[in-house]
């Protein structure tokens, strides 16, 4: 990512170029990303190709003002952090389903980030509802965050944690007592996630092919989500205001005004053949 691209990305997030890759900078970038760049799967239903290459992702997220799902958002955010001097590793994860089992390999992409002031952090701007700030990667106790109470624990550990975990053992990321995903600790390349992105974009078994979602964190800590034609605004206190949009113009206006996304047509679920 060249300096002009870095500056354009930072303008998209509404932040100044940082002086040093510190934890405070990482926290600010993480929060601003969640508030500015939507988590969305519109490309799947608009017939747009998803390409996990840095320049193509920049064109989409920075140039076109769009969002994306985990591979796109965390992949590009990791490239930005690297360009800003952070030490970044891409990690593969398997998301827990409703039945309590992890999903496919390369189901999710998250980031392990080391800052110059000594911290190691789990950053994730591509999971939808999740922590607002990076989580301490090596902390095994509870971590309070506006998005909930989190723990990063050795996979299979009991509630008391694991006093002497294998450093290569997978980790479970837990939110409010429920495992969200199982995280591998081996660093990966962005290209390693192409098969996972393809599966989620094409498989009838993927929830991304069966539904539309566009969601972002609001400045007050709440969340706004458009699922098809259903608009839900969730307050920071958990209150929900949900309504169905009845016209195409309403839908396009919400995409534009709530998410900064300019569309010519309303996306409709396009189920795989």
DAVEN-V951354 format. One record per residue. N is the residue number from 1. SS is DSSP state (H for helix, E for strand, C for the rest). PHI is phi in degrees with one decimal (* if undefined). OMEGA is omega in whole degrees, -180 to 180 (* if undefined). Layout:
BEGIN
{{N SS PHI OMEGA} {N SS PHI OMEGA}}
END
This chain:
BEGIN
{{1 C * -177} {2 C -82.0 -176} {3 H -57.5 179} {4 H -65.3 178} {5 H -67.9 176} {6 H -59.8 -179} {7 H -62.8 179} {8 H -64.7 179} {9 H -62.9 -180} {10 H -64.1 175} {11 H -64.0 177} {12 H -59.0 180} {13 H -83.7 179} {14 C 75.3 -180} {15 C -127.7 177} {16 C -79.8 177} {17 C -65.2 -177} {18 C -71.7 179} {19 C -81.0 -174} {20 C -147.1 -179} {21 C -80.0 -179} {22 C -97.2 179} {23 H -66.2 179} {24 H -64.0 176} {25 H -65.3 179} {26 H -59.1 180} {27 H -62.0 180} {28 H -64.9 -180} {29 H -62.7 -180} {30 H -60.5 -179} {31 H -65.4 -180} {32 H -64.1 179} {33 H -63.1 -179} {34 H -63.6 -179} {35 H -80.4 -171} {36 H -107.9 -173} {37 C -103.3 -175} {38 C -69.7 165} {39 E -84.1 -176} {40 E -152.9 179} {41 C -121.9 -173} {42 H -63.8 -177} {43 H -57.3 -178} {44 H -59.0 -174} {45 H -101.0 175} {46 H -102.8 -180} {47 C 73.0 -179} {48 C -95.4 179} {49 C -72.3 175} {50 C -99.9 -176} {51 C -118.5 -179} {52 C -87.8 175} {53 C -129.9 -171} {54 H -55.3 -177} {55 H -64.9 179} {56 H -67.9 178} {57 H -68.3 175} {58 H -62.1 179} {59 H -59.1 -177} {60 H -76.1 -172} {61 H -78.3 -178} {62 H -92.7 -177} {63 H -68.7 -176} {64 C -95.6 178} {65 C 66.7 -178} {66 C -95.7 172} {67 C -115.0 179} {68 E 172.2 174} {69 C -108.3 -161} {70 H -53.8 -176} {71 H -60.6 -179} {72 H -74.0 -174} {73 H -70.1 180} {74 H -71.6 177} {75 H -61.1 -179} {76 H -74.7 178} {77 H -61.6 177} {78 H -62.2 178} {79 H -66.0 177} {80 H -63.5 -179} {81 H -60.4 178} {82 H -61.3 -180} {83 H -64.5 180} {84 C -88.9 175} {85 C 102.6 175} {86 C -75.7 173} {87 E -92.1 -171} {88 E -122.5 172} {89 E -123.7 175} {90 E -85.7 -178} {91 E -119.6 178} {92 E -92.3 179} {93 E -141.4 176} {94 E -122.0 -174} {95 E -79.0 177} {96 E -72.8 176} {97 C -87.7 -179} {98 C -61.5 -179} {99 C -83.3 175} {100 C 86.5 179} {101 C -110.6 177} {102 E -65.8 -179} {103 C -82.5 -175} {104 C -70.3 171} {105 C -59.4 -179} {106 C 58.6 180} {107 C -70.2 -174} {108 E -149.7 177} {109 E -121.6 175} {110 E -131.4 -173} {111 E -124.6 169} {112 E -103.8 -171} {113 E -125.4 176} {114 E -107.6 -179} {115 C -104.6 -176} {116 C -71.2 180} {117 C -95.3 166} {118 C 97.7 -177} {119 C -91.5 172} {120 E -122.4 -167} {121 E -132.3 171} {122 E -98.5 179} {123 E -105.6 -178} {124 C -153.7 178} {125 C -106.3 -175} {126 C -130.7 -179} {127 C -118.9 -176} {128 C 76.5 -180} {129 C -70.6 -174} {130 C -160.1 -180} {131 C -68.8 178} {132 C -75.8 -178} {133 C -121.9 176} {134 C -59.6 178} {135 E -98.1 176} {136 E -66.8 -171} {137 C -65.4 -174} {138 C -98.9 177} {139 C -81.5 -178} {140 C -107.1 177} {141 C -92.8 179} {142 C -68.0 176} {143 E -124.6 -180} {144 E -81.1 -178} {145 E -147.3 176} {146 C -55.8 180} {147 C -85.9 180} {148 E 141.8 176} {149 E -104.7 -172} {150 E -116.4 170} {151 E -139.4 172} {152 E -116.8 -170} {153 E -130.2 175} {154 E -60.4 -178} {155 C -58.5 -179} {156 C 84.0 179} {157 C -70.4 178} {158 E -83.3 -175} {159 C -60.9 180} {160 C -81.1 -179} {161 E 88.3 -179} {162 C -122.8 -174} {163 C -70.0 -176} {164 C -144.0 -175} {165 C -72.5 171} {166 C -63.7 -178} {167 C -62.6 179} {168 C -97.0 -179} {169 C -71.1 177} {170 C -62.7 179} {171 E -116.7 172} {172 E -102.6 174} {173 E -97.7 -172} {174 E -115.5 177} {175 E -122.5 179} {176 C 51.7 176} {177 C 84.2 -178} {178 E -116.2 178} {179 E -61.4 178} {180 E -98.0 176} {181 E -155.4 177} {182 E -99.3 -170} {183 E -107.3 171} {184 C -79.5 -178} {185 C -101.7 179} {186 C -77.0 179} {187 C -64.5 180} {188 E -124.7 173} {189 C -104.4 -180} {190 H -57.6 180} {191 H -63.7 178} {192 H -65.4 -174} {193 H -94.9 -178} {194 H -60.3 -179} {195 H -64.2 178} {196 H -64.3 178} {197 H -64.2 178} {198 H -63.7 -179} {199 H -61.2 -178} {200 H -67.8 -179} {201 H -88.6 -172} {202 H -128.6 -172} {203 C -77.8 173} {204 C -62.4 180} {205 C -83.1 180} {206 C -83.7 178} {207 H -68.1 179} {208 H -70.2 179} {209 H -82.1 -175} {210 H -103.1 -178} {211 C -154.5 176} {212 C -108.6 177} {213 C -146.8 172} {214 E -145.3 -170} {215 E -148.5 174} {216 E -150.5 176} {217 E -76.1 178} {218 C -91.9 -176} {219 C -62.0 -179} {220 C -86.5 180} {221 C 94.7 174} {222 C -82.3 -178} {223 E -141.2 174} {224 E -114.7 -176} {225 E -136.7 173} {226 E -114.2 178} {227 E -110.7 -173} {228 C 66.6 177} {229 C -111.4 180} {230 E -95.4 -180} {231 E -101.8 179} {232 E -126.1 174} {233 E -113.4 -179} {234 E -105.8 180} {235 C -74.6 178} {236 C -61.3 179} {237 C -89.6 178} {238 C 93.8 178} {239 C -67.0 -176} {240 E -127.3 173} {241 E -122.2 -176} {242 E -120.4 176} {243 E -152.0 -180} {244 E -99.1 177} {245 C -84.2 -171} {246 C -100.9 -177} {247 C -121.0 177} {248 H -60.2 -179} {249 H -62.8 176} {250 H -61.0 -179} {251 H -62.5 -179} {252 H -63.8 178} {253 H -66.4 178} {254 H -64.3 177} {255 H -57.3 -177} {256 H -72.6 -171} {257 H -83.6 -178} {258 H -91.6 -173} {259 H -124.2 180} {260 C 70.4 -177} {261 C -106.2 178} {262 C -94.2 179} {263 C -123.2 177} {264 C -90.6 180} {265 C -129.9 177} {266 C -77.3 177} {267 C -64.6 174} {268 C -127.9 -179} {269 C -58.0 179} {270 C -113.1 -175} {271 C -69.5 -179} {272 C -64.5 180} {273 C -67.4 *}}
END
